[in-house]
Amino acid sequence: MTQTAVVREVLPGGLAAVEVRRTSACGEACGACGLCGEAPPMRVTARNLLGAAAGDLVTLSTDGRRVLGLASVVYLLPLLFFFAGYAVGVAWR
């Protein structure tokens, strides 16, 4: 996943504070609710590998596999607990 961000501040240790505009999950074409454009930008800390200065536009990339792995844990773990609880309840009866 890649996003365009603006460097707001250069931090020590090779880091930078960047501001990222949130995009919609539907490719910014939803327009039905209008909530996507109203969300305030997120401010995150990123490694400044290129030596970008304040005000520079940069492209941030994240590992999609890690995000999908965490999402699967968040969604599948409660489902597994549900079925485990159901099995314990049936066995206890």
PDB file of N, CA, C and O in Angstrom:
ATOM      1  N   MET A   1       0.846  -1.161   0.000  1.00  0.00           N
ATOM      2  CA  MET A   1       0.000   0.000   0.000  1.00  0.00           C
ATOM      3  C   MET A   1       0.900   1.234   0.000  1.00  0.00           C
ATOM      4  O   MET A   1       1.828   1.327   0.802  1.00  0.00           O
ATOM      5  N   THR A   2       0.629   2.172  -0.888  1.00  0.00           N
ATOM      6  CA  THR A   2       1.411   3.408  -0.940  1.00  0.00           C
ATOM      7  C   THR A   2       0.487   4.600  -0.797  1.00  0.00           C
ATOM      8  O   THR A   2      -0.651   4.585  -1.268  1.00  0.00           O
ATOM      9  N   GLN A   3       0.989   5.630  -0.142  1.00  0.00           N
ATOM     10  CA  GLN A   3       0.250   6.869   0.045  1.00  0.00           C
ATOM     11  C   GLN A   3       1.205   8.041  -0.077  1.00  0.00           C
ATOM     12  O   GLN A   3       2.394   7.925   0.218  1.00  0.00           O
ATOM     13  N   THR A   4       0.672   9.165  -0.513  1.00  0.00           N
ATOM     14  CA  THR A   4       1.456  10.389  -0.589  1.00  0.00           C
ATOM     15  C   THR A   4       1.280  11.149   0.717  1.00  0.00           C
ATOM     16  O   THR A   4       0.168  11.258   1.234  1.00  0.00           O
ATOM     17  N   ALA A   5       2.378  11.675   1.249  1.00  0.00           N
ATOM     18  CA  ALA A   5       2.356  12.398   2.519  1.00  0.00           C
ATOM     19  C   ALA A   5       3.212  13.651   2.402  1.00  0.00           C
ATOM     20  O   ALA A   5       4.020  13.784   1.482  1.00  0.00           O
ATOM     21  N   VAL A   6       3.024  14.562   3.342  1.00  0.00           N
ATOM     22  CA  VAL A   6       3.799  15.797   3.413  1.00  0.00           C
ATOM     23  C   VAL A   6       4.648  15.739   4.668  1.00  0.00           C
ATOM     24  O   VAL A   6       4.141  15.468   5.757  1.00  0.00           O
ATOM     25  N   VAL A   7       5.936  15.993   4.519  1.00  0.00           N
ATOM     26  CA  VAL A   7       6.832  16.031   5.676  1.00  0.00           C
ATOM     27  C   VAL A   7       6.549  17.316   6.443  1.00  0.00           C
ATOM     28  O   VAL A   7       6.653  18.408   5.885  1.00  0.00           O
ATOM     29  N   ARG A   8       6.197  17.194   7.702  1.00  0.00           N
ATOM     30  CA  ARG A   8       5.902  18.364   8.533  1.00  0.00           C
ATOM     31  C   ARG A   8       7.088  18.763   9.394  1.00  0.00           C
ATOM     32  O   ARG A   8       7.283  19.942   9.686  1.00  0.00           O
ATOM     33  N   GLU A   9       7.896  17.758   9.807  1.00  0.00           N
ATOM     34  CA  GLU A   9       9.012  18.053  10.707  1.00  0.00           C
ATOM     35  C   GLU A   9      10.060  16.956  10.577  1.00  0.00           C
ATOM     36  O   GLU A   9       9.726  15.773  10.508  1.00  0.00           O
ATOM     37  N   VAL A  10      11.321  17.353  10.543  1.00  0.00           N
ATOM     38  CA  VAL A  10      12.414  16.390  10.531  1.00  0.00           C
ATOM     39  C   VAL A  10      12.820  16.139  11.978  1.00  0.00           C
ATOM     40  O   VAL A  10      13.125  17.072  12.720  1.00  0.00           O
ATOM     41  N   LEU A  11      12.820  14.877  12.366  1.00  0.00           N
ATOM     42  CA  LEU A  11      13.118  14.495  13.741  1.00  0.00           C
ATOM     43  C   LEU A  11      14.518  13.880  13.815  1.00  0.00           C
ATOM     44  O   LEU A  11      15.048  13.418  12.805  1.00  0.00           O
ATOM     45  N   PRO A  12      15.107  13.874  14.995  1.00  0.00           N
ATOM     46  CA  PRO A  12      16.437  13.251  15.130  1.00  0.00           C
ATOM     47  C   PRO A  12      16.357  11.741  14.948  1.00  0.00           C
ATOM     48  O   PRO A  12      15.289  11.142  15.077  1.00  0.00           O
ATOM     49  N   GLY A  13      17.488  11.144  14.649  1.00  0.00           N
ATOM     50  CA  GLY A  13      17.555   9.694  14.497  1.00  0.00           C
ATOM     51  C   GLY A  13      17.090   9.201  13.137  1.00  0.00           C
ATOM     52  O   GLY A  13      16.722   8.034  13.004  1.00  0.00           O
ATOM     53  N   GLY A  14      17.096  10.061  12.124  1.00  0.00           N
ATOM     54  CA  GLY A  14      16.691   9.638  10.790  1.00  0.00           C
ATOM     55  C   GLY A  14      15.200   9.445  10.627  1.00  0.00           C
ATOM     56  O   GLY A  14      14.762   8.651   9.795  1.00  0.00           O
ATOM     57  N   LEU A  15      14.407  10.171  11.422  1.00  0.00           N
ATOM     58  CA  LEU A  15      12.955  10.062  11.359  1.00  0.00           C
ATOM     59  C   LEU A  15      12.347  11.371  10.875  1.00  0.00           C
ATOM     60  O   LEU A  15      13.003  12.412  10.872  1.00  0.00           O
ATOM     61  N   ALA A  16      11.087  11.303  10.468  1.00  0.00           N
ATOM     62  CA  ALA A  16      10.358  12.494  10.051  1.00  0.00           C
ATOM     63  C   ALA A  16       8.899  12.356  10.467  1.00  0.00           C
ATOM     64  O   ALA A  16       8.326  11.268  10.401  1.00  0.00           O
ATOM     65  N   ALA A  17       8.301  13.469  10.896  1.00  0.00           N
ATOM     66  CA  ALA A  17       6.871  13.497  11.181  1.00  0.00           C
ATOM     67  C   ALA A  17       6.176  13.885   9.890  1.00  0.00           C
ATOM     68  O   ALA A  17       6.415  14.963   9.346  1.00  0.00           O
ATOM     69  N   VAL A  18       5.310  13.000   9.400  1.00  0.00           N
ATOM     70  CA  VAL A  18       4.627  13.242   8.133  1.00  0.00           C
ATOM     71  C   VAL A  18       3.120  13.274   8.354  1.00  0.00           C
ATOM     72  O   VAL A  18       2.604  12.680   9.301  1.00  0.00           O
ATOM     73  N   GLU A  19       2.428  13.973   7.470  1.00  0.00           N
ATOM     74  CA  GLU A  19       0.981  14.097   7.547  1.00  0.00           C
ATOM     75  C   GLU A  19       0.378  13.384   6.347  1.00  0.00           C
ATOM     76  O   GLU A  19       0.717  13.671   5.199  1.00  0.00           O
ATOM     77  N   VAL A  20      -0.519  12.451   6.631  1.00  0.00           N
ATOM     78  CA  VAL A  20      -1.131  11.624   5.593  1.00  0.00           C
ATOM     79  C   VAL A  20      -2.627  11.881   5.583  1.00  0.00           C
ATOM     80  O   VAL A  20      -3.277  11.841   6.628  1.00  0.00           O
ATOM     81  N   ARG A  21      -3.173  12.145   4.407  1.00  0.00           N
ATOM     82  CA  ARG A  21      -4.627  12.269   4.260  1.00  0.00           C
ATOM     83  C   ARG A  21      -5.220  10.878   4.157  1.00  0.00           C
ATOM     84  O   ARG A  21      -4.725  10.031   3.414  1.00  0.00           O
ATOM     85  N   ARG A  22      -6.271  10.655   4.898  1.00  0.00           N
ATOM     86  CA  ARG A  22      -6.935   9.353   4.860  1.00  0.00           C
ATOM     87  C   ARG A  22      -7.707   9.233   3.552  1.00  0.00           C
ATOM     88  O   ARG A  22      -8.391  10.168   3.137  1.00  0.00           O
ATOM     89  N   THR A  23      -7.592   8.090   2.916  1.00  0.00           N
ATOM     90  CA  THR A  23      -8.346   7.835   1.695  1.00  0.00           C
ATOM     91  C   THR A  23      -9.422   6.816   1.990  1.00  0.00           C
ATOM     92  O   THR A  23      -9.323   6.056   2.954  1.00  0.00           O
ATOM     93  N   SER A  24     -10.439   6.799   1.170  1.00  0.00           N
ATOM     94  CA  SER A  24     -11.523   5.859   1.392  1.00  0.00           C
ATOM     95  C   SER A  24     -11.123   4.478   0.916  1.00  0.00           C
ATOM     96  O   SER A  24     -10.222   4.331   0.090  1.00  0.00           O
ATOM     97  N   ALA A  25     -11.784   3.483   1.434  1.00  0.00           N
ATOM     98  CA  ALA A  25     -11.514   2.112   1.026  1.00  0.00           C
ATOM     99  C   ALA A  25     -12.086   1.827  -0.359  1.00  0.00           C
ATOM    100  O   ALA A  25     -11.740   0.825  -0.984  1.00  0.00           O
ATOM    101  N   CYS A  26     -12.949   2.698  -0.829  1.00  0.00           N
ATOM    102  CA  CYS A  26     -13.573   2.466  -2.141  1.00  0.00           C
ATOM    103  C   CYS A  26     -12.903   3.306  -3.226  1.00  0.00           C
ATOM    104  O   CYS A  26     -13.523   3.579  -4.254  1.00  0.00           O
ATOM    105  N   GLY A  27     -11.677   3.715  -3.027  1.00  0.00           N
ATOM    106  CA  GLY A  27     -10.926   4.398  -4.061  1.00  0.00           C
ATOM    107  C   GLY A  27     -11.289   5.858  -4.247  1.00  0.00           C
ATOM    108  O   GLY A  27     -11.113   6.399  -5.339  1.00  0.00           O
ATOM    109  N   GLU A  28     -11.779   6.495  -3.233  1.00  0.00           N
ATOM    110  CA  GLU A  28     -12.156   7.902  -3.243  1.00  0.00           C
ATOM    111  C   GLU A  28     -13.238   8.219  -4.257  1.00  0.00           C
ATOM    112  O   GLU A  28     -13.341   9.359  -4.709  1.00  0.00           O
ATOM    113  N   ALA A  29     -14.043   7.240  -4.621  1.00  0.00           N
ATOM    114  CA  ALA A  29     -15.114   7.473  -5.576  1.00  0.00           C
ATOM    115  C   ALA A  29     -16.477   7.278  -4.939  1.00  0.00           C
ATOM    116  O   ALA A  29     -17.487   7.220  -5.641  1.00  0.00           O
ATOM    117  N   CYS A  30     -16.518   7.175  -3.615  1.00  0.00           N
ATOM    118  CA  CYS A  30     -17.806   6.876  -2.982  1.00  0.00           C
ATOM    119  C   CYS A  30     -18.753   8.065  -3.106  1.00  0.00           C
ATOM    120  O   CYS A  30     -19.828   7.928  -3.690  1.00  0.00           O
ATOM    121  N   GLY A  31     -18.394   9.196  -2.587  1.00  0.00           N
ATOM    122  CA  GLY A  31     -19.189  10.404  -2.716  1.00  0.00           C
ATOM    123  C   GLY A  31     -20.572  10.330  -2.095  1.00  0.00           C
ATOM    124  O   GLY A  31     -21.234  11.361  -1.982  1.00  0.00           O
ATOM    125  N   ALA A  32     -21.033   9.163  -1.690  1.00  0.00           N
ATOM    126  CA  ALA A  32     -22.384   9.025  -1.174  1.00  0.00           C
ATOM    127  C   ALA A  32     -22.526   9.640   0.215  1.00  0.00           C
ATOM    128  O   ALA A  32     -23.497  10.346   0.488  1.00  0.00           O
ATOM    129  N   CYS A  33     -21.571   9.377   1.081  1.00  0.00           N
ATOM    130  CA  CYS A  33     -21.693   9.883   2.449  1.00  0.00           C
ATOM    131  C   CYS A  33     -20.869  11.138   2.669  1.00  0.00           C
ATOM    132  O   CYS A  33     -21.224  11.960   3.514  1.00  0.00           O
ATOM    133  N   GLY A  34     -19.795  11.307   1.946  1.00  0.00           N
ATOM    134  CA  GLY A  34     -18.964  12.496   2.088  1.00  0.00           C
ATOM    135  C   GLY A  34     -18.075  12.494   3.315  1.00  0.00           C
ATOM    136  O   GLY A  34     -17.415  13.496   3.591  1.00  0.00           O
ATOM    137  N   LEU A  35     -18.039  11.404   4.058  1.00  0.00           N
ATOM    138  CA  LEU A  35     -17.238  11.366   5.281  1.00  0.00           C
ATOM    139  C   LEU A  35     -15.749  11.244   5.012  1.00  0.00           C
ATOM    140  O   LEU A  35     -14.937  11.645   5.847  1.00  0.00           O
ATOM    141  N   CYS A  36     -15.382  10.705   3.876  1.00  0.00           N
ATOM    142  CA  CYS A  36     -13.957  10.487   3.589  1.00  0.00           C
ATOM    143  C   CYS A  36     -13.180  11.803   3.557  1.00  0.00           C
ATOM    144  O   CYS A  36     -12.063  11.872   4.069  1.00  0.00           O
ATOM    145  N   GLY A  37     -13.752  12.829   2.970  1.00  0.00           N
ATOM    146  CA  GLY A  37     -13.062  14.102   2.857  1.00  0.00           C
ATOM    147  C   GLY A  37     -13.016  14.889   4.147  1.00  0.00           C
ATOM    148  O   GLY A  37     -12.202  15.803   4.279  1.00  0.00           O
ATOM    149  N   GLU A  38     -13.871  14.557   5.106  1.00  0.00           N
ATOM    150  CA  GLU A  38     -13.946  15.308   6.356  1.00  0.00           C
ATOM    151  C   GLU A  38     -12.986  14.809   7.419  1.00  0.00           C
ATOM    152  O   GLU A  38     -12.787  15.486   8.428  1.00  0.00           O
ATOM    153  N   ALA A  39     -12.392  13.656   7.224  1.00  0.00           N
ATOM    154  CA  ALA A  39     -11.497  13.093   8.235  1.00  0.00           C
ATOM    155  C   ALA A  39     -10.226  13.930   8.318  1.00  0.00           C
ATOM    156  O   ALA A  39      -9.646  14.281   7.291  1.00  0.00           O
ATOM    157  N   PRO A  40      -9.793  14.251   9.531  1.00  0.00           N
ATOM    158  CA  PRO A  40      -8.552  15.023   9.659  1.00  0.00           C
ATOM    159  C   PRO A  40      -7.354  14.182   9.231  1.00  0.00           C
ATOM    160  O   PRO A  40      -7.391  12.956   9.342  1.00  0.00           O
ATOM    161  N   PRO A  41      -6.301  14.819   8.748  1.00  0.00           N
ATOM    162  CA  PRO A  41      -5.125  14.046   8.338  1.00  0.00           C
ATOM    163  C   PRO A  41      -4.454  13.395   9.539  1.00  0.00           C
ATOM    164  O   PRO A  41      -4.489  13.923  10.650  1.00  0.00           O
ATOM    165  N   MET A  42      -3.843  12.241   9.298  1.00  0.00           N
ATOM    166  CA  MET A  42      -3.114  11.529  10.350  1.00  0.00           C
ATOM    167  C   MET A  42      -1.672  11.998  10.356  1.00  0.00           C
ATOM    168  O   MET A  42      -1.077  12.231   9.304  1.00  0.00           O
ATOM    169  N   ARG A  43      -1.126  12.132  11.533  1.00  0.00           N
ATOM    170  CA  ARG A  43       0.286  12.507  11.664  1.00  0.00           C
ATOM    171  C   ARG A  43       1.029  11.294  12.189  1.00  0.00           C
ATOM    172  O   ARG A  43       0.732  10.796  13.275  1.00  0.00           O
ATOM    173  N   VAL A  44       2.000  10.819  11.415  1.00  0.00           N
ATOM    174  CA  VAL A  44       2.735   9.610  11.773  1.00  0.00           C
ATOM    175  C   VAL A  44       4.230   9.879  11.697  1.00  0.00           C
ATOM    176  O   VAL A  44       4.673  10.846  11.077  1.00  0.00           O
ATOM    177  N   THR A  45       4.993   9.013  12.333  1.00  0.00           N
ATOM    178  CA  THR A  45       6.447   9.089  12.272  1.00  0.00           C
ATOM    179  C   THR A  45       6.943   8.006  11.325  1.00  0.00           C
ATOM    180  O   THR A  45       6.540   6.847  11.422  1.00  0.00           O
ATOM    181  N   ALA A  46       7.823   8.396  10.408  1.00  0.00           N
ATOM    182  CA  ALA A  46       8.348   7.459   9.423  1.00  0.00           C
ATOM    183  C   ALA A  46       9.862   7.609   9.333  1.00  0.00           C
ATOM    184  O   ALA A  46      10.419   8.644   9.700  1.00  0.00           O
ATOM    185  N   ARG A  47      10.515   6.565   8.841  1.00  0.00           N
ATOM    186  CA  ARG A  47      11.957   6.649   8.608  1.00  0.00           C
ATOM    187  C   ARG A  47      12.215   7.583   7.437  1.00  0.00           C
ATOM    188  O   ARG A  47      11.561   7.484   6.399  1.00  0.00           O
ATOM    189  N   ASN A  48      13.157   8.476   7.605  1.00  0.00           N
ATOM    190  CA  ASN A  48      13.497   9.455   6.573  1.00  0.00           C
ATOM    191  C   ASN A  48      14.733   8.963   5.824  1.00  0.00           C
ATOM    192  O   ASN A  48      15.839   9.462   6.034  1.00  0.00           O
ATOM    193  N   LEU A  49      14.532   7.982   4.952  1.00  0.00           N
ATOM    194  CA  LEU A  49      15.648   7.350   4.251  1.00  0.00           C
ATOM    195  C   LEU A  49      16.261   8.253   3.190  1.00  0.00           C
ATOM    196  O   LEU A  49      17.434   8.098   2.852  1.00  0.00           O
ATOM    197  N   LEU A  50      15.483   9.194   2.659  1.00  0.00           N
ATOM    198  CA  LEU A  50      15.966  10.054   1.573  1.00  0.00           C
ATOM    199  C   LEU A  50      16.441  11.414   2.038  1.00  0.00           C
ATOM    200  O   LEU A  50      16.917  12.210   1.229  1.00  0.00           O
ATOM    201  N   GLY A  51      16.321  11.696   3.327  1.00  0.00           N
ATOM    202  CA  GLY A  51      16.719  13.000   3.837  1.00  0.00           C
ATOM    203  C   GLY A  51      15.771  14.105   3.421  1.00  0.00           C
ATOM    204  O   GLY A  51      16.212  15.219   3.135  1.00  0.00           O
ATOM    205  N   ALA A  52      14.474  13.824   3.380  1.00  0.00           N
ATOM    206  CA  ALA A  52      13.475  14.811   2.990  1.00  0.00           C
ATOM    207  C   ALA A  52      13.417  15.938   4.011  1.00  0.00           C
ATOM    208  O   ALA A  52      13.658  15.726   5.200  1.00  0.00           O
ATOM    209  N   ALA A  53      13.095  17.136   3.538  1.00  0.00           N
ATOM    210  CA  ALA A  53      12.989  18.305   4.402  1.00  0.00           C
ATOM    211  C   ALA A  53      11.515  18.628   4.636  1.00  0.00           C
ATOM    212  O   ALA A  53      10.644  18.110   3.937  1.00  0.00           O
ATOM    213  N   ALA A  54      11.238  19.481   5.618  1.00  0.00           N
ATOM    214  CA  ALA A  54       9.872  19.895   5.915  1.00  0.00           C
ATOM    215  C   ALA A  54       9.243  20.521   4.675  1.00  0.00           C
ATOM    216  O   ALA A  54       9.854  21.354   4.006  1.00  0.00           O
ATOM    217  N   GLY A  55       8.014  20.106   4.381  1.00  0.00           N
ATOM    218  CA  GLY A  55       7.296  20.616   3.221  1.00  0.00           C
ATOM    219  C   GLY A  55       7.404  19.748   1.981  1.00  0.00           C
ATOM    220  O   GLY A  55       6.666  19.954   1.018  1.00  0.00           O
ATOM    221  N   ASP A  56       8.316  18.775   1.987  1.00  0.00           N
ATOM    222  CA  ASP A  56       8.491  17.886   0.834  1.00  0.00           C
ATOM    223  C   ASP A  56       7.345  16.877   0.756  1.00  0.00           C
ATOM    224  O   ASP A  56       6.834  16.420   1.778  1.00  0.00           O
ATOM    225  N   LEU A  57       6.951  16.540  -0.467  1.00  0.00           N
ATOM    226  CA  LEU A  57       6.000  15.462  -0.694  1.00  0.00           C
ATOM    227  C   LEU A  57       6.777  14.156  -0.810  1.00  0.00           C
ATOM    228  O   LEU A  57       7.765  14.074  -1.541  1.00  0.00           O
ATOM    229  N   VAL A  58       6.331  13.151  -0.095  1.00  0.00           N
ATOM    230  CA  VAL A  58       6.986  11.851  -0.106  1.00  0.00           C
ATOM    231  C   VAL A  58       5.940  10.761  -0.315  1.00  0.00           C
ATOM    232  O   VAL A  58       4.746  10.976  -0.102  1.00  0.00           O
ATOM    233  N   THR A  59       6.401   9.611  -0.729  1.00  0.00           N
ATOM    234  CA  THR A  59       5.518   8.458  -0.876  1.00  0.00           C
ATOM    235  C   THR A  59       5.853   7.455   0.207  1.00  0.00           C
ATOM    236  O   THR A  59       7.000   7.026   0.335  1.00  0.00           O
ATOM    237  N   LEU A  60       4.851   7.080   0.989  1.00  0.00           N
ATOM    238  CA  LEU A  60       5.022   6.090   2.052  1.00  0.00           C
ATOM    239  C   LEU A  60       4.516   4.750   1.553  1.00  0.00           C
ATOM    240  O   LEU A  60       3.504   4.682   0.856  1.00  0.00           O
ATOM    241  N   SER A  61       5.211   3.698   1.904  1.00  0.00           N
ATOM    242  CA  SER A  61       4.726   2.366   1.552  1.00  0.00           C
ATOM    243  C   SER A  61       4.734   1.490   2.790  1.00  0.00           C
ATOM    244  O   SER A  61       5.618   1.587   3.641  1.00  0.00           O
ATOM    245  N   THR A  62       3.732   0.637   2.868  1.00  0.00           N
ATOM    246  CA  THR A  62       3.620  -0.299   3.982  1.00  0.00           C
ATOM    247  C   THR A  62       3.529  -1.707   3.423  1.00  0.00           C
ATOM    248  O   THR A  62       3.134  -1.908   2.275  1.00  0.00           O
ATOM    249  N   ASP A  63       3.893  -2.667   4.235  1.00  0.00           N
ATOM    250  CA  ASP A  63       3.839  -4.063   3.842  1.00  0.00           C
ATOM    251  C   ASP A  63       2.396  -4.548   3.958  1.00  0.00           C
ATOM    252  O   ASP A  63       1.870  -4.666   5.064  1.00  0.00           O
ATOM    253  N   GLY A  64       1.770  -4.823   2.851  1.00  0.00           N
ATOM    254  CA  GLY A  64       0.381  -5.260   2.835  1.00  0.00           C
ATOM    255  C   GLY A  64       0.170  -6.594   3.520  1.00  0.00           C
ATOM    256  O   GLY A  64      -0.899  -6.838   4.080  1.00  0.00           O
ATOM    257  N   ARG A  65       1.171  -7.464   3.486  1.00  0.00           N
ATOM    258  CA  ARG A  65       1.031  -8.770   4.141  1.00  0.00           C
ATOM    259  C   ARG A  65       0.858  -8.622   5.640  1.00  0.00           C
ATOM    260  O   ARG A  65       0.085  -9.357   6.253  1.00  0.00           O
ATOM    261  N   ARG A  66       1.572  -7.678   6.234  1.00  0.00           N
ATOM    262  CA  ARG A  66       1.462  -7.487   7.682  1.00  0.00           C
ATOM    263  C   ARG A  66       0.073  -6.960   8.048  1.00  0.00           C
ATOM    264  O   ARG A  66      -0.524  -7.398   9.031  1.00  0.00           O
ATOM    265  N   VAL A  67      -0.433  -6.025   7.256  1.00  0.00           N
ATOM    266  CA  VAL A  67      -1.763  -5.476   7.515  1.00  0.00           C
ATOM    267  C   VAL A  67      -2.819  -6.565   7.380  1.00  0.00           C
ATOM    268  O   VAL A  67      -3.713  -6.665   8.221  1.00  0.00           O
ATOM    269  N   LEU A  68      -2.729  -7.380   6.338  1.00  0.00           N
ATOM    270  CA  LEU A  68      -3.689  -8.468   6.156  1.00  0.00           C
ATOM    271  C   LEU A  68      -3.571  -9.513   7.264  1.00  0.00           C
ATOM    272  O   LEU A  68      -4.576 -10.080   7.693  1.00  0.00           O
ATOM    273  N   GLY A  69      -2.356  -9.768   7.724  1.00  0.00           N
ATOM    274  CA  GLY A  69      -2.175 -10.710   8.822  1.00  0.00           C
ATOM    275  C   GLY A  69      -2.834 -10.225  10.105  1.00  0.00           C
ATOM    276  O   GLY A  69      -3.496 -10.995  10.801  1.00  0.00           O
ATOM    277  N   LEU A  70      -2.652  -8.955  10.411  1.00  0.00           N
ATOM    278  CA  LEU A  70      -3.274  -8.394  11.610  1.00  0.00           C
ATOM    279  C   LEU A  70      -4.794  -8.346  11.476  1.00  0.00           C
ATOM    280  O   LEU A  70      -5.512  -8.604  12.443  1.00  0.00           O
ATOM    281  N   ALA A  71      -5.284  -8.020  10.286  1.00  0.00           N
ATOM    282  CA  ALA A  71      -6.733  -7.990  10.068  1.00  0.00           C
ATOM    283  C   ALA A  71      -7.328  -9.382  10.230  1.00  0.00           C
ATOM    284  O   ALA A  71      -8.418  -9.527  10.783  1.00  0.00           O
ATOM    285  N   SER A  72      -6.631 -10.397   9.759  1.00  0.00           N
ATOM    286  CA  SER A  72      -7.149 -11.756   9.914  1.00  0.00           C
ATOM    287  C   SER A  72      -7.206 -12.155  11.382  1.00  0.00           C
ATOM    288  O   SER A  72      -8.135 -12.845  11.801  1.00  0.00           O
ATOM    289  N   VAL A  73      -6.229 -11.732  12.160  1.00  0.00           N
ATOM    290  CA  VAL A  73      -6.263 -12.018  13.598  1.00  0.00           C
ATOM    291  C   VAL A  73      -7.448 -11.312  14.250  1.00  0.00           C
ATOM    292  O   VAL A  73      -8.160 -11.905  15.061  1.00  0.00           O
ATOM    293  N   VAL A  74      -7.654 -10.064  13.900  1.00  0.00           N
ATOM    294  CA  VAL A  74      -8.736  -9.283  14.506  1.00  0.00           C
ATOM    295  C   VAL A  74     -10.106  -9.875  14.179  1.00  0.00           C
ATOM    296  O   VAL A  74     -10.995  -9.888  15.030  1.00  0.00           O
ATOM    297  N   TYR A  75     -10.279 -10.363  12.952  1.00  0.00           N
ATOM    298  CA  TYR A  75     -11.586 -10.890  12.554  1.00  0.00           C
ATOM    299  C   TYR A  75     -11.759 -12.372  12.846  1.00  0.00           C
ATOM    300  O   TYR A  75     -12.866 -12.804  13.166  1.00  0.00           O
ATOM    301  N   LEU A  76     -10.706 -13.156  12.746  1.00  0.00           N
ATOM    302  CA  LEU A  76     -10.848 -14.596  12.925  1.00  0.00           C
ATOM    303  C   LEU A  76     -10.764 -15.041  14.376  1.00  0.00           C
ATOM    304  O   LEU A  76     -11.383 -16.038  14.745  1.00  0.00           O
ATOM    305  N   LEU A  77     -10.019 -14.334  15.202  1.00  0.00           N
ATOM    306  CA  LEU A  77      -9.883 -14.732  16.600  1.00  0.00           C
ATOM    307  C   LEU A  77     -11.227 -14.741  17.339  1.00  0.00           C
ATOM    308  O   LEU A  77     -11.517 -15.720  18.027  1.00  0.00           O
ATOM    309  N   PRO A  78     -12.056 -13.703  17.230  1.00  0.00           N
ATOM    310  CA  PRO A  78     -13.361 -13.771  17.893  1.00  0.00           C
ATOM    311  C   PRO A  78     -14.230 -14.918  17.367  1.00  0.00           C
ATOM    312  O   PRO A  78     -14.987 -15.525  18.124  1.00  0.00           O
ATOM    313  N   LEU A  79     -14.117 -15.210  16.073  1.00  0.00           N
ATOM    314  CA  LEU A  79     -14.883 -16.318  15.503  1.00  0.00           C
ATOM    315  C   LEU A  79     -14.423 -17.651  16.088  1.00  0.00           C
ATOM    316  O   LEU A  79     -15.245 -18.510  16.409  1.00  0.00           O
ATOM    317  N   LEU A  80     -13.120 -17.819  16.225  1.00  0.00           N
ATOM    318  CA  LEU A  80     -12.599 -19.042  16.835  1.00  0.00           C
ATOM    319  C   LEU A  80     -13.041 -19.173  18.292  1.00  0.00           C
ATOM    320  O   LEU A  80     -13.402 -20.263  18.737  1.00  0.00           O
ATOM    321  N   PHE A  81     -13.013 -18.056  19.037  1.00  0.00           N
ATOM    322  CA  PHE A  81     -13.473 -18.089  20.424  1.00  0.00           C
ATOM    323  C   PHE A  81     -14.960 -18.425  20.512  1.00  0.00           C
ATOM    324  O   PHE A  81     -15.382 -19.121  21.435  1.00  0.00           O
ATOM    325  N   PHE A  82     -15.750 -17.942  19.569  1.00  0.00           N
ATOM    326  CA  PHE A  82     -17.180 -18.245  19.554  1.00  0.00           C
ATOM    327  C   PHE A  82     -17.399 -19.747  19.420  1.00  0.00           C
ATOM    328  O   PHE A  82     -18.142 -20.347  20.197  1.00  0.00           O
ATOM    329  N   PHE A  83     -16.739 -20.356  18.415  1.00  0.00           N
ATOM    330  CA  PHE A  83     -16.923 -21.787  18.205  1.00  0.00           C
ATOM    331  C   PHE A  83     -16.345 -22.609  19.344  1.00  0.00           C
ATOM    332  O   PHE A  83     -16.897 -23.655  19.685  1.00  0.00           O
ATOM    333  N   ALA A  84     -15.254 -22.166  19.937  1.00  0.00           N
ATOM    334  CA  ALA A  84     -14.696 -22.869  21.091  1.00  0.00           C
ATOM    335  C   ALA A  84     -15.660 -22.789  22.268  1.00  0.00           C
ATOM    336  O   ALA A  84     -15.868 -23.781  22.966  1.00  0.00           O
ATOM    337  N   GLY A  85     -16.245 -21.626  22.492  1.00  0.00           N
ATOM    338  CA  GLY A  85     -17.221 -21.476  23.565  1.00  0.00           C
ATOM    339  C   GLY A  85     -18.459 -22.314  23.330  1.00  0.00           C
ATOM    340  O   GLY A  85     -19.021 -22.888  24.263  1.00  0.00           O
ATOM    341  N   TYR A  86     -18.881 -22.382  22.078  1.00  0.00           N
ATOM    342  CA  TYR A  86     -20.031 -23.209  21.731  1.00  0.00           C
ATOM    343  C   TYR A  86     -19.736 -24.681  22.009  1.00  0.00           C
ATOM    344  O   TYR A  86     -20.570 -25.399  22.560  1.00  0.00           O
ATOM    345  N   ALA A  87     -18.539 -25.119  21.622  1.00  0.00           N
ATOM    346  CA  ALA A  87     -18.162 -26.515  21.845  1.00  0.00           C
ATOM    347  C   ALA A  87     -18.086 -26.833  23.331  1.00  0.00           C
ATOM    348  O   ALA A  87     -18.523 -27.900  23.763  1.00  0.00           O
ATOM    349  N   VAL A  88     -17.540 -25.922  24.108  1.00  0.00           N
ATOM    350  CA  VAL A  88     -17.486 -26.134  25.564  1.00  0.00           C
ATOM    351  C   VAL A  88     -18.883 -26.169  26.141  1.00  0.00           C
ATOM    352  O   VAL A  88     -19.173 -26.997  27.004  1.00  0.00           O
ATOM    353  N   GLY A  89     -19.755 -25.288  25.684  1.00  0.00           N
ATOM    354  CA  GLY A  89     -21.142 -25.292  26.166  1.00  0.00           C
ATOM    355  C   GLY A  89     -21.894 -26.560  25.843  1.00  0.00           C
ATOM    356  O   GLY A  89     -22.647 -27.066  26.675  1.00  0.00           O
ATOM    357  N   VAL A  90     -21.701 -27.078  24.650  1.00  0.00           N
ATOM    358  CA  VAL A  90     -22.363 -28.321  24.257  1.00  0.00           C
ATOM    359  C   VAL A  90     -21.806 -29.501  25.061  1.00  0.00           C
ATOM    360  O   VAL A  90     -22.556 -30.375  25.498  1.00  0.00           O
ATOM    361  N   ALA A  91     -20.498 -29.512  25.247  1.00  0.00           N
ATOM    362  CA  ALA A  91     -19.871 -30.615  25.982  1.00  0.00           C
ATOM    363  C   ALA A  91     -20.267 -30.587  27.460  1.00  0.00           C
ATOM    364  O   ALA A  91     -20.373 -31.637  28.093  1.00  0.00           O
ATOM    365  N   TRP A  92     -20.479 -29.419  27.997  1.00  0.00           N
ATOM    366  CA  TRP A  92     -20.788 -29.253  29.420  1.00  0.00           C
ATOM    367  C   TRP A  92     -22.219 -29.683  29.720  1.00  0.00           C
ATOM    368  O   TRP A  92     -22.521 -30.124  30.829  1.00  0.00           O
ATOM    369  N   ARG A  93     -23.083 -29.556  28.748  1.00  0.00           N
ATOM    370  CA  ARG A  93     -24.484 -29.901  28.917  1.00  0.00           C
ATOM    371  C   ARG A  93     -24.625 -31.314  29.232  1.00  0.00           C
ATOM    372  O   ARG A  93     -25.743 -31.797  29.412  1.00  0.00           O
TER     373      ARG A  93
END
